[in-house]
């Protein structure tokens, strides 16, 4: 096997030890790069550690750029990867710093990197998640996985909306940093609404209304996940005498082989 093929297996697949290690390192790099952007938006921290943040960001930019170029090189069909969903995300993760040299406002695109956090589920393997969901002994663990995925999606949504409000409203309306804007997005999406930070622009109010509406659905989802899992596990099962597969106790025929139970 050539070096290019070996790198392809490591970078694009996580079914090997080297592939899992690569994904874990990439995950930590993504998290640390996003954390750097969040801290850099805080005026007090940026004033004291601005040079450090800049150096760290350029380190991650170089790392993501090399990763993107490596993926293009080892891809069997580079053009397919470049225009794929993850190819676009990888490109957007590397380009903002280079654009910031010409257009400083392009740094706001850094938040897109957090979308790549979804890559962690390649390591966890959804197949494992599905099998554990069918086991009575791991019903709570199965619910935990589902809720983790759900809250990961909500975290991405809150991060995006908070950053968007930071851009739209600005410091003069109380949105003086990305963490503070994310705090506003959280209390709005949970329908708490302390009222300490309030959007003033028409676009900001529209986004706030959108967050309030989806907040009702977000509150109901975790409860539904746990309830459905408990209901599933409470159904007793009987084993088919022909194929040995398990069926619900009220079934008259085996759902796998059709034998009368």
Secondary structure, DSSP 4 states (H G I P E B T S, - for coil): --HHHHHHHHHH--SSHHHHHHHHHHHHHHHHHHHHHHHHTSHHHHHHHHHHHHHHHHHHHHHHHHHHHHHHHH-TTHHHHHTSHHHHHHHHHHHHHHHHTT-GGGGGGGGGGGGGGGGHHHHH-HHHHHHHHT-GGGHHHHHHHHHHHHHHHHHHHHHHHHHHHHHHT-GGGT--SHHHHHHHHHHHHTT----SS---SHHHHHHHHHHHHHHHHHHHHHHHHHHHHHHHHHS-EEE-TTT--EEETT-SB-TTT--B-
